[in-house]
Amino acid sequence: MPIDPIGKKGGIPPQVPAAGGPGGAAPTKAFEVEAPKKAEAAEAVSGASALEQLRAGKIDVNQYVEMKLDEATAHLKGLHASELEHVREVLRGKIVQDPHLVDLVRQATGRVPTPPEE
């Protein structure tokens, strides 16, 4: 009994129905674009990202950090105001004191953030 050459070249190619004809493929769905997220929408309104504004001299490095904190905590708007401010303070403290985070800000901006004055 001969062995069937499954997976080997040759043989009859499968019949693929032509698109649009009887039994053809269904028409594809139109391309849709999602609405921009909140941070992207704010960026679009301002016309420039926080980094672009910093490089253009419109804001300083501390304002850049504040804008990044706004982006990072945007999903926490449901928290009580004091809780949200506590989270922002902790993050801000880490950004200006943690050597790794200070280095990341320096790499991105060319400047080092300063601790907030109290």
JOUR-V990644 format. One record per helix or strand of 3 or more residues. SS is the DSSP state (H for helix, E for strand). FROM is the first residue (numbers start at 1). TO is the last residue. If there is no record, write none. Layout:
SS|FROM|TO  SS|FROM|TO
//
This chain:
H|38|46  H|50|55  H|61|76  H|81|97  H|99|109
//
